[in-house]
Structures are given as C-alpha cells and as structure tokens.
Amino acid sequence: MLLKWLRYYCCVPILFMGMLSNLTFAQQLSSEQIKAAYLYNFLKHVKWPQEQSKQQFVLAIYQDDDFYRTINQALSRRLVKGKPISVKLVNNINQAKKADLVFVSVKPNIDISLIATDLRRTDTLLVTDNSVDKHNIMINLLFNSETSGISFEVNKSNIVFERLEMSAELLLLGGTEIDVAELYRETELAMQKMRQREIELNSALAKQNQQLALSSQRLKQLDLSLKKRQQEAEQRQQDLVALKNKITEQQQAFSAKEKQLDELVVQLTGAKADLEQKQTLAEEKEQANIQMAERIEANRQILAQQQSQIDLQGVQLSRKNEELEERKARIEQQKFYLIVLAVLISIAVFISILVVWLFNKNKKTTRELSRTLENLKEMQDQLIQSEKLASLGKLTAGVAHEINTPLGIAITSSSSALENTKEIQSDFDLGNLKKSTLGRYLKVMEQSTNLNMSSLNRVIELLNNFKQVAADQVVGEIREIDIAEYINEVMQTLSAELKRFRVNYRYLGDDDIIVKTVPGALAQVITNLVTNSLKHGFESRDSGNLTISVKQQGNNIEIEYTDDGEGMDSEVLRNIFEPFFTTKRSSGGTGLGMNIVYNIIQQKLHGDIKVSSELSQGSRFVITIPQALN
C-alpha cells in the first residue's frame, strides 16, 4: 500500500518527463526543474548494490550552489522507493564518494575523466551536464538548442562496471544509449598503437640486452686477467717478504755470534788466570793431602772398631722397629673403626633431624597448598563470574544494536505520519480538505501503524530473549530447554558482533531436542567460543562463516561448533585450554577464555570438549554433555 501511495505521490515528475516533447509546456518549466525531475527518475530507475539496507538516498551536487538550492527545495522532502532523499553540496570528490548519485555540471575548470576515475568502484552513479567526454560518463544531460528541450544519453558499460542495474524504462523517458561500438573501435586503435610501441620498445630492449651481454663477457675476461695479475703480484710480494725475513734473521744470527765470540774471549782470559791460581792451590793441597792420608789411615782403624759396635746396635734397632710397626698397624685399625662408627652415628643423627624437619615442612607445605587450593577455587569462581558479566555486556550490546533497527523504523514511520497529519491539519484549517486526500491520509496512517506495531513487536521479542538468556547466566539453575531454539537465541544476541566482523551464522542438525542442563553455563560457553573465533579467526579477514550443529548420541548431546577462520598451529592447539595462554597478550588478551570454557563444561555441565584445527583451514570444537543433568 505504501509503495502504491509513493507511486501516486511521485506522478508529477513522471508527467514532466512524459511531456518534455511538448515544446509549449517545456518552455513553461525552468531547465533546473526539468533536471530535478530527471534526477528523481534516475534514482527511481537505477538499482544499487545492497539497496535494501540503505536508510536514505544521498544526492550530491558538485560545486554548484544555485542548482543545489533548487534541487534541495524540489527533492529534499520527496521519497523514492519508500526512502527519503538527502541532497548535499560537495566541493571535493572524497565527499562525493559517500553519495549514491553525483551531479556534475561541466565547466572549463572541471575534468570529468579525473572525477570518473576517483569515483570508480564506489557504487556511485555519475550524472553530467553537457559533457563532451563520452568515455567516462554514465548519464549525460543534453540541451537541444533547436527545440529548447533537455534529453539525456546513457553509457551503459560504465553503469554496469559500477555494479549498478538500470531498468528498461529509463531510456523511454527520453534517453539514448551511446554507440559502444564506436568507443570500442577508438579504444582498440589506441591499444594497437600501444602494442606497436611496446614491440618497438621490446626490440630496443633486446638490442641493449645483447650489447650488455657482450660488455659483460668482456668485463668477465678483464676481471679474470686482473685476478691472475693480482695473484702473481701477491705471490711476488710474499716471496719478497720471505726473503727480507731471511736476511733479517741472518743479520740477527751474525750479530749474536759476534757477541758470543767476544764473551768467549773474555771468558778464556779469566779462565787462564783462574787456572794459574788453581795450579798453585793444587800444589798446596797435594802436600796437605799427604798429611791428611796419614791421619785417615789412623782414623780408619778407629772407625772399624766403631762400625762393629754400630752393626750390633742396628740389629737391636731393627727388632724394635718391627715391634713399633705392629703397634702402629693395630692403632691405625682401631682409629679406622672409631672413624667409621662416628660417621655412622653422625649419619643417623642427621637422618633423624632431616626426617623431623621434612615432617614439619610437609605439614607447613600441606597447609599452604590447602590455602592456595582454596584461593584458586575462589579465583576460578571470580573469573567465571567476570566472564558471565562480560558475556552479559556483549549480550546487552548486541540486543541494543538489534533494537535500534526496529526502533529506527518505528520513529521514521511515526515522523512520516506526523508530517502527513500536519498537512491534513493545515488543509482542514484552510477548509481545503478533500475526501480523496483524507482517504490517502487514512491509508498512510494504517500502514504507519502496522509498521510501528511490527517493529515494536520485534523489540518485545528481542527483550524477552535477552531477559531469558541474561537470567540464565545470572541464576545458573538447572532447567529444561529446547537446545536448538536456545542456541539460536544466544546467537541472535551476538548478531551485532557477527555483523561487525561480516561473519555469517547458520544452524544445522536436529530440532526439538529437550535438554535438562544449566542454560546460563551453556550460553557462556557459546559466547566465549564465538568471541574467540571473531578475535583470533576473523580479525584479519573480510568475511567468514560460523556453523553450529546438534545431534543426539544415546543419553548424550553432541554440539559441533565450526568456523572457517585462520585456524591454529600445533603449539596453540596443544595449549589452548591452558590458563593464561594467549597469542594476543600484546593487544590485551588474558588467556583465560578457553580455560573457563573447559572448566564450565567439565565441572558445571559434566561434559567434555575436543578441538581440531589446521592453519588456514578453520577450527572445530565438539562438545558432549549429558541430556539430563541431575
């Protein structure tokens, strides 16, 4: 109904287009009004990528203040395809890139080719006025001086290149399509010239390469001869150095021998004088020796007598030494036994002291370990609680983002209804209210009311889901849930984060599976897995996919969570559930997310989790939990 009303409401610009052939009526409209009608119909008959997600259509006027005021007055309150038109004046191309349609009036200081190049691949429709550059235009307005009328021409190839779709009715409004064959022929001639130029350059390059190869060979030959000469020069230099060293050594040896010869002469002179003195002393000693020999002979007899007495005493002394050796051996043996006994006693005392010390230390260590274990349990509970609060924060952000969309629709519909009400009120006050106008107003109000009701019902549904998931995470009680429906509710609260990372989610597997478990713990596990995938798997990617499947295995439920992100290497896979292990510590990662997931599954859900992954192949988590948790 709303689209029918918009078509009726916008019939005046279409009538302008249909009556352009009538010269008398065309002269009654200004050229700016005709151009405004054309621009309105261009917005109507061209389809943009992701057009459904647009909140409004942005029409930019490039460096033309007068035409901007005319277009703003004519179209700012209009709707096209059920969406408002926002008219903006831009002075540079960077501002124009954010618009859906850019209008450029050709002037001497404006280069259409540069503007078209800057707008390329921005999904922007370029509309020009009297442009002679047919290669770069998309839609060009033409003024006919003979009929004083305005028509337009279309370069469809450029429109298709920008991923825009043009309806067949657009050319029926008075447009003509540019001869693409002529443009292609001109482009082909330019390409042939460029190919010929490339062949010539390649030929010149080949000749230069041949000359360079010859020069390189000559350079190698010269380099070889230079190396040989350098080697010969080095060998000669080495021989010369060796010869100099030999001459120096011989000179040093000759000097040393001269010094030795001088010393020998001095020594011989001194030895000759000593020899003469010794001969004199020898003669004196010889006489003294004769006298000494006589005395020795007398003493020899006395010594013979004393020697016999000494031999007798030696025999007696040998006997006493043997007795002393025996006593010494017994003393040494007794001393060894005493040392061994003292060592054994010392070891026994040390072992006793060590046992007592270790027993006391063991008691102290046991007490400390007990306190540490209690602290760790308290810390684990605090970490799980903090993760619950973080999950609630993410849920709140996701729900707030999801609520904004239906609330925005409701506000837009209400504002539109308010504007129509004001117009009806104005007509009523002036006495110009017609039955047809009132009928249209009632239809618009009915559509606005239905739109508001559907949007507000969507908000209520989101709030109910959020209250249920949030209550589960806070209370943590056991209750029965439809696990597929519950997982989809949790993923719906995370849709804002998924959209921000451009990640698609889908659910596979069995439906209508009733599970008796702790829903809050299960929601926290799914939230942490999704957060881990977004942070580590899709941070450097343009898009991605998440899949969750559920199936029943006897008395257990198997939940399979997969993503096609960056994946993990063997080291990360081996340590993923270790506390404080993270690859994002430089960017604020704590390394506790997956450890908390493991503890929740093991302790609260009484289940198990397994993981498999390869680099660039994504990750796969398999969670097994009992269907009924007591």
For each residue, the residues with C-beta under 8 A, 3 or more apart:
1: 4 5 443 446 447
2: 5 6 82 444 447
3: 6 7 82
4: 1 7 8
5: 1 2 8 9 440 443 444 447
6: 2 3 9 10 79 80 81 82
7: 3 4 10 11
8: 4 5 11 440
9: 5 6 79
10: 6 7 13 14 40 44 78 79 80
11: 7 8 14 15
12: 15 16
13: 10 16 17 36 37 40 41
14: 10 11 17 18 41
15: 11 12 18 19
16: 12 13 19 20 29 33 34 37
17: 13 14 20 37 38 41 173 174
18: 14 15 21 173
19: 15 16 22 25 26
20: 16 17 26 34 149 150 151 174
21: 18 26 149 174
22: 19 25 26
23: 26 27 147 148 149
24: 27 28
25: 19 22 28 29
26: 19 20 21 22 23 29 34 147 148 149 150
27: 23 24 148
28: 24 25
29: 16 25 26 33 34
30: 33 34
31: 34 35 143 150
32: 35 36 66 67 70 71
33: 16 29 30 36 37 70 74
34: 16 20 26 29 30 31 37 38 150
35: 31 32 38 39 67 71 103 129 141 150
36: 13 32 33 39 40 70 71 74 75
37: 13 16 17 33 34 40 41
38: 17 34 35 41 42 127 141 150 152 173
39: 35 36 42 43 59 71 75 101 103 127
40: 10 13 36 37 43 44 74 75 78 80 85
41: 13 14 17 37 38 44 45 170 173
42: 38 39 45 46 101 125 127 139 170
43: 39 40 46 57 59 80 81 85 100 101
44: 10 40 41 80 81
45: 41 42 166 167 169 170 173
46: 42 43 101 125 159 164 165 166 167 170
47: 51 164 165 166 167
48: 51 54 100 123 125 164
49: 123 163 164
50: 53 54
51: 47 48 54 81
52:
53: 50
54: 48 50 51 57 83 100
55: 83 408
56: 83 84 85 86
57: 43 54 80 81 83 84 85 86 100 101
58: 86 88 98 99 100 101
59: 39 43 71 75 85 86 87 88 99 100 101 103
60: 88 89 90 95 96 98 99 101 102 103
61: 64 67 68 71 87 88 89 90 103
62: 90 91 96 102 103 104 105 110 115
63: 90 91 107 110
64: 61 67 68 89 103 105
65: 68 69 89
66: 32 69 70
67: 32 35 61 64 70 71 103 105
68: 61 64 65 71 72 87 89
69: 65 66 72 73
70: 32 33 36 66 67 73 74
71: 32 35 36 39 59 61 67 68 74 75 87 103
72: 68 69 75 76 87
73: 69 70 76
74: 33 36 40 70 71 78
75: 36 39 40 59 71 72 78 85 87
76: 72 73 85 86 87
77: 84
78: 10 40 74 75 84 85
79: 6 9 10 82 83 84 85
80: 6 10 40 43 44 57 83 85
81: 6 43 44 51 57
82: 2 3 6 79
83: 54 55 56 57 79 80
84: 56 57 77 78 79
85: 40 43 56 57 59 75 76 78 79 80
86: 56 57 58 59 76
87: 59 61 68 71 72 75 76
88: 58 59 60 61 95 99
89: 60 61 64 65 68
90: 60 61 62 63 93 95 96 99 102
91: 62 63 95
92: 95 96
93: 90 96 97 115 118 119
94: 97
95: 60 88 90 91 92 98 99
96: 60 62 90 92 93 99 102 115 118 119 124
97: 93 94 118 119 122 124
98: 58 60 95
99: 58 59 60 88 90 95 96 102 124
100: 43 48 54 57 58 59 123 124 125
101: 39 42 43 46 57 58 59 60 124 125 127
102: 60 62 90 96 99 115 119 124 125 126 127
103: 35 39 59 60 61 62 64 67 71 127 128 129
104: 62 110 112 115 126 127 128 129 131
105: 62 64 67 110 128 129 130
106: 110 112 128 129 130 131 132
107: 63 110
108:
109:
110: 62 63 104 105 106 107 115
111: 114 115
112: 104 106 115 116 128 131 133 136 137
113: 116 117 133 135 136
114: 111 117 118
115: 62 93 96 102 104 110 111 112 118 119 126 136
116: 112 113 119 120 126 136 137 158
117: 113 114 120 136
118: 93 96 97 114 115
119: 93 96 97 102 115 116 122 124 126
120: 116 117 161 162
121: 162
122: 97 119 162
123: 48 49 100 162 163 164
124: 96 97 99 100 101 102 119 162
125: 42 46 48 100 101 102 138 139 159 162 164
126: 102 104 115 116 119 136 137 138 139 158
127: 38 39 42 101 102 103 104 138 139 140 141
128: 103 104 105 106 112 131 137 138 139 140 141
129: 35 103 104 105 106 140 141
130: 105 106 140 141 142 143
131: 104 106 112 128 134 137 140
132: 106
133: 112 113 136 137
134: 131 137 140 155 178 183
135: 113 155 183
136: 112 113 115 116 117 126 133 158
137: 112 116 126 128 131 133 134 140 153 155 158 178
138: 125 126 127 128 154 155 158 159 162 164
139: 42 125 126 127 128 152 153 154 155 159 175
140: 127 128 129 130 131 134 137 152 153 154 155
141: 35 38 127 128 129 130 150 151 152
142: 130 150 151 152 153
143: 31 130 149 150
144: 147 148 149 150 151
145: 148
146:
147: 23 26 144
148: 23 26 27 144 145
149: 20 21 23 26 143 144
150: 20 26 31 34 35 38 141 142 143 144
151: 20 141 142 144 174 175 176
152: 38 139 140 141 142 173 174 175 176
153: 137 139 140 142 175 176 177 178
154: 138 139 140 159 166 170 171 175 176 177 178
155: 134 135 137 138 139 140 158 159 177 178 180 183
156: 159 160 166 177 178 180
157: 160 161 180 183
158: 116 126 136 137 138 155 161 162
159: 46 125 138 139 154 155 156 162 164 166
160: 156 157 163 164
161: 120 157 158
162: 120 121 122 123 124 125 138 158 159
163: 49 123 160
164: 46 47 48 49 123 125 138 159 160
165: 46 47
166: 45 46 47 154 156 159 170
167: 45 46 47 170
168: 171 172
169: 45 172 173
170: 41 42 45 46 154 166 167 173 175
171: 154 168 175 176 177
172: 168 169
173: 17 18 38 41 45 152 169 170
174: 17 20 21 151 152
175: 139 151 152 153 154 170 171
176: 151 152 153 154 171
177: 153 154 155 156 171 180
178: 134 137 153 154 155 156 183
179: 182 183
180: 155 156 157 177 183 184
181: 184 185
182: 179 185 186
183: 134 135 155 157 178 179 180 186 187
184: 180 181 187 188
185: 181 182 188 189
186: 182 183 189 190
187: 183 184 190 191
188: 184 185 191 192
189: 185 186 192 193
190: 186 187 193 194
191: 187 188 194 195
192: 188 189 195 196
193: 189 190 196 197
194: 190 191 197 198
195: 191 192 198 199
196: 192 193 199 200
197: 193 194 200 201
198: 194 195 201 202
199: 195 196 202 203
200: 196 197 203 204
201: 197 198 204 205
202: 198 199 205 206
203: 199 200 206 207
204: 200 201 207 208
205: 201 202 208 209
206: 202 203 209 210
207: 203 204 210 211
208: 204 205 211 212
209: 205 206 212 213
210: 206 207 213 214
211: 207 208 214 215
212: 208 209 215 216
213: 209 210 216 217
214: 210 211 217 218
215: 211 212 218 219
216: 212 213 219 220
217: 213 214 220 221
218: 214 215 221 222
219: 215 216 222 223
220: 216 217 223 224
221: 217 218 224 225
222: 218 219 225 226
223: 219 220 226 227
224: 220 221 227 228
225: 221 222 228 229
226: 222 223 229 230
227: 223 224 230 231
228: 224 225 231 232
229: 225 226 232 233
230: 226 227 233 234
231: 227 228 234 235
232: 228 229 235 236
233: 229 230 236 237
234: 230 231 237 238
235: 231 232 238 239
236: 232 233 239 240
237: 233 234 240 241
238: 234 235 241 242
239: 235 236 242 243
240: 236 237 243 244
241: 237 238 244 245
242: 238 239 245 246
243: 239 240 246 247
244: 240 241 247 248
245: 241 242 248 249
246: 242 243 249 250
247: 243 244 250 251
248: 244 245 251 252
249: 245 246 252 253
250: 246 247 253 254
251: 247 248 254 255
252: 248 249 255 256
253: 249 250 256 257
254: 250 251 257 258
255: 251 252 258 259
256: 252 253 259 260
257: 253 254 260 261
258: 254 255 261 262
259: 255 256 262 263
260: 256 257 263 264
261: 257 258 264 265
262: 258 259 265 266
263: 259 260 266 267
264: 260 261 267 268
265: 261 262 268 269
266: 262 263 269 270
267: 263 264 270 271
268: 264 265 271 272
269: 265 266 272 273
270: 266 267 273 274
271: 267 268 274 275
272: 268 269 275 276
273: 269 270 276 277
274: 270 271 277 278
275: 271 272 278 279
276: 272 273 279 280
277: 273 274 280 281
278: 274 275 281 282
279: 275 276 282 283
280: 276 277 283 284
281: 277 278 284 285
282: 278 279 285 286
283: 279 280 286 287
284: 280 281 287 288
285: 281 282 288 289
286: 282 283 289 290
287: 283 284 290 291
288: 284 285 291 292
289: 285 286 292 293
290: 286 287 293 294
291: 287 288 294 295
292: 288 289 295 296
293: 289 290 296 297
294: 290 291 297 298
295: 291 292 298 299
296: 292 293 299 300
297: 293 294 300 301
298: 294 295 301 302
299: 295 296 302 303
300: 296 297 303 304
301: 297 298 304 305
302: 298 299 305 306
303: 299 300 306 307
304: 300 301 307 308
305: 301 302 308 309
306: 302 303 309 310
307: 303 304 310 311
308: 304 305 311 312
309: 305 306 312 313
310: 306 307 313 314
311: 307 308 314 315
312: 308 309 315 316
313: 309 310 316 317
314: 310 311 317 318
315: 311 312 318 319
316: 312 313 319 320
317: 313 314 320 321
318: 314 315 321 322
319: 315 316 322 323
320: 316 317 323 324
321: 317 318 324 325
322: 318 319 325 326
323: 319 320 326 327
324: 320 321 327 328
325: 321 322 328 329
326: 322 323 329 330
327: 323 324 330 331
328: 324 325 331 332
329: 325 326 332 333
330: 326 327 333 334
331: 327 328 334 335
332: 328 329 335 336
333: 329 330 336 337
334: 330 331 337 338
335: 331 332 338 339
336: 332 333 339 340
337: 333 334 340 341
338: 334 335 341 342
339: 335 336 342 343
340: 336 337 343 344
341: 337 338 344 345
342: 338 339 345 346
343: 339 340 346 347
344: 340 341 347 348
345: 341 342 348 349
346: 342 343 349 350
347: 343 344 350 351
348: 344 345 351 352
349: 345 346 352 353
350: 346 347 353 354
351: 347 348 354 355
352: 348 349 355 356
353: 349 350 356 357
354: 350 351 357 358
355: 351 352 358 359
356: 352 353 359 360
357: 353 354 360 361
358: 354 355 361 362
359: 355 356 362 363
360: 356 357 363 364
361: 357 358 364 365
362: 358 359 365 366
363: 359 360 366 367
364: 360 361 367 368
365: 361 362 368 369
366: 362 363 369 370
367: 363 364 370 371
368: 364 365 371 372
369: 365 366 372 373
370: 366 367 373 374
371: 367 368 374 375
372: 368 369 375 376
373: 369 370 376 377
374: 370 371 377 378
375: 371 372 378 379
376: 372 373 379 380
377: 373 374 380 381
378: 374 375 381 382
379: 375 376 382 383
380: 376 377 383 384 599
381: 377 378 384 385
382: 378 379 385 386
383: 379 380 386 387 592 596
384: 380 381 387 388 524 596 599 600
385: 381 382 388 389
386: 382 383 389 390
387: 383 384 390 391 524 528 592 593 596
388: 384 385 391 392 473 474 520 524
389: 385 386 392 393
390: 386 387 393 394
391: 387 388 394 395 473 523 524 527 528
392: 388 389 395 396 470 473 474
393: 389 390 396 397
394: 390 391 397 398 493 494 497 527 531
395: 391 392 398 399 466 469 470 473 493 494 527
396: 392 393 399 400 466 470
397: 393 394 400 401 496 497
398: 394 395 401 402 492 493 494 495 496 497
399: 395 396 402 403 462 463 465 466 493
400: 396 397 403 404 496
401: 397 398 404 405 495 496 499
402: 398 399 405 406 462 492 493 495 496
403: 399 400 406 407 459 462 463
404: 400 401 407 408
405: 401 402 408 409
406: 402 403 409 410 454 455 456 458 459 462
407: 403 404 410 411 455 459
408: 55 404 405 411 412
409: 405 406 412 413 451 455
410: 406 407 413 414 451 452 455 456
411: 407 408 414 415
412: 408 409 415 416
413: 409 410 416 417 447 448 451 452 455
414: 410 411 417 418 448 452
415: 411 412 418 419
416: 412 413 419 420 444 448
417: 413 414 420 421 444 445 448 449
418: 414 415 421 422
419: 415 416 422 423
420: 416 417 423 424 441 444 445
421: 417 418 424 425 441 445
422: 418 419 425 426
423: 419 420 426 427 441
424: 420 421 427 428 433 437 438 441
425: 421 422 428 429
426: 422 423 429 430
427: 423 424 430 432 433 434 437
428: 424 425 431 433
429: 425 426
430: 426 427
431: 428
432: 427
433: 424 427 428 437 438
434: 427 437 438
435: 438 439
436: 439 440
437: 424 427 433 434 440 441
438: 424 433 434 435 441 442
439: 435 436 442 443
440: 5 8 436 437 443 444
441: 420 421 423 424 437 438 444 445
442: 438 439 445 446
443: 1 5 439 440 446 447
444: 2 5 416 417 420 440 441 447 448
445: 417 420 421 441 442 448 449
446: 1 442 443 449 450
447: 1 2 5 413 443 444 450 451
448: 413 414 416 417 444 445 451 452
449: 417 445 446 452 453
450: 446 447 453 454
451: 409 410 413 447 448 454 455
452: 410 413 414 448 449 455 456
453: 449 450 456 457
454: 406 450 451 457 458
455: 406 407 409 410 413 451 452 458 459
456: 406 410 452 453 459 460
457: 453 454 460 461
458: 406 454 455 461 462
459: 403 406 407 455 456 462 463
460: 456 457 463 464
461: 457 458 464 465
462: 399 402 403 406 458 459 465 466 492
463: 399 403 459 460 466 467
464: 460 461 467 468
465: 399 461 462 468 469 489 492 493
466: 395 396 399 462 463 469 470 493
467: 463 464 470 471
468: 464 465 471 472 489
469: 395 465 466 472 473 489 490 493 519 523
470: 392 395 396 466 467 473 474
471: 467 468 474 475 520
472: 468 469 475 476 518 519 520 523
473: 388 391 392 395 469 470 476 520 523 524
474: 388 392 470 471 520
475: 471 472 520
476: 472 473 518 520 521 604
477: 518 520
478: 516 517 518 629
479: 516 519
480: 514 515 516
481: 485 486 514 515 517 519
482: 485 486 511 512 513 514
483: 486 487 513 514 515 522 550 557 559
484: 487 488 507 509 510 511 512 513 550
485: 481 482 488 489
486: 481 482 483 489 490 519 522 523
487: 483 484 490 491 507 522 526 548 550 559
488: 484 485 491 492 507
489: 465 468 469 485 486 492 493
490: 469 486 487 493 494 523 526 527
491: 487 488 494 495 498 505 507 526 530 548
492: 398 402 462 465 488 489 495
493: 394 395 398 399 402 465 466 469 489 490
494: 394 395 398 490 491 497 498 527 530
495: 398 401 402 491 492 498 499 505
496: 397 398 400 401 402 499 500
497: 394 397 398 494 500 501 530 531 534
498: 491 494 495 501 503 504 505 530 534 546
499: 401 495 496 502 503
500: 496 497
501: 497 498 534 538 539 544
502: 499 538 542 543 544
503: 498 499 533 534 538 543 544 545 546
504: 498 543 544 545 546
505: 491 495 498 545 546 547 548
506: 545 546 547
507: 484 487 488 491 547 548 549
508: 547 548 549
509: 484 548 549 550 551 560
510: 484 513 550 551 552
511: 482 484
512: 482 484
513: 482 483 484 510 550 552 557 627
514: 480 481 482 483
515: 480 481 483 557 625 627 628
516: 478 479 480 627 628 629
517: 478 481 521 522 605 625 626 629
518: 472 476 477 478 521 522 604 605 629
519: 469 472 479 481 486 522 523
520: 388 471 472 473 474 475 476 477 523 524
521: 476 517 518 524 525 600 604 605
522: 483 486 487 517 518 519 525 526 605 625
523: 391 469 472 473 486 490 519 520 526 527
524: 384 387 388 391 473 520 521 527 528 596 597 600
525: 521 522 528 529 597 600 601 605 623
526: 487 490 491 522 523 529 530 548 561
527: 391 394 395 490 494 523 524 530 531
528: 387 391 524 525 531 532 593 594 596 597
529: 525 526 532 533 561 597 621
530: 491 494 497 498 526 527 533 534 546
531: 394 497 527 528 534 535 593
532: 528 529 535 536 537 593 594
533: 503 529 530 536 537 538 544 546 563 565 619
534: 497 498 501 503 530 531 537 538 539
535: 531 532 539 584 589
536: 532 533 539 565 566 583 584
537: 532 533 534 541 544 563 565 566 567 618 619
538: 501 502 503 533 534 541 543 544 563 565 566
539: 501 534 535 536
540: 566
541: 537 538 544 565 566
542: 502
543: 502 503 504 538
544: 501 502 503 504 533 537 538 541 563 564 565
545: 503 504 505 506 563 564
546: 498 503 504 505 506 530 533 561 562 563
547: 505 506 507 508 560 561 562 563
548: 487 491 505 507 508 509 526 559 560 561 562
549: 507 508 509 559 560
550: 483 484 487 509 510 513 557 558 559 560
551: 509 510 557 558 560
552: 510 513 556 557 558 627
553: 556 557 558 624
554:
555: 626 627 628
556: 552 553 607 624 625 626 627
557: 483 513 515 550 551 552 553 624 625 626 627
558: 550 551 552 553 622 623 624
559: 483 487 548 549 550 622 623 624 625
560: 509 547 548 549 550 551 620 621 622 623
561: 526 529 546 547 548 620 621 622 623
562: 546 547 548 618 619 620 621
563: 533 537 538 544 545 546 547 618 619
564: 544 545 617 618
565: 533 536 537 538 541 544 618 619
566: 536 537 538 540 541 615 616
567: 537 613 614 615 616 617 618 619
568: 572 573 576 613 614 615 619
569: 572 573 615
570: 573 574
571: 574 575
572: 568 569 575 576 583
573: 568 569 570 576 611 612 613
574: 570 571
575: 571 572 578 581
576: 568 572 573 581 594 611
577: 594 595 597 598 609
578: 575 581 591 595
579: 591 592 595
580: 590 591 592 595
581: 575 576 578 591 595
582: 585 589 590 591
583: 536 572 589
584: 535 536 587 588 589
585: 582 588 589 591
586:
587: 584
588: 584 585
589: 535 582 583 584 585
590: 580 582 593
591: 578 579 580 581 582 585 595
592: 383 387 579 580 595 596
593: 387 528 531 532 590 596 597
594: 528 532 576 577 597 598
595: 577 578 579 580 581 591 592 598 599
596: 383 384 387 524 528 592 593 599 600
597: 524 525 528 529 577 593 594 600 601 609
598: 577 594 595 601 602 609
599: 380 384 595 596 602 603
600: 384 521 524 525 596 597 603 604 605
601: 525 597 598 604 605 607 608 609 623 625
602: 598 599 605 606 607 608
603: 599 600 606
604: 476 518 521 600 601
605: 517 518 521 522 525 600 601 602 625 626 629
606: 602 603 625 626 629
607: 556 601 602 623 624 625 626
608: 601 602 623 624
609: 577 597 598 601 621 622 623 624
610: 621 622
611: 573 576 619 620 621 622
612: 573 619 620
613: 567 568 573 617 618 619 620
614: 567 568 617 618
615: 566 567 568 569
616: 566 567
617: 564 567 613 614
618: 537 562 563 564 565 567 613 614
619: 533 537 562 563 565 567 568 611 612 613
620: 560 561 562 611 612 613
621: 529 560 561 562 609 610 611
622: 558 559 560 561 609 610 611
623: 525 558 559 560 561 601 607 608 609
624: 553 556 557 558 559 607 608 609
625: 515 517 522 556 557 559 601 605 606 607 629
626: 517 555 556 557 605 606 607 629
627: 513 515 516 552 555 556 557
628: 515 516 555
629: 478 516 517 518 605 606 625 626
630:
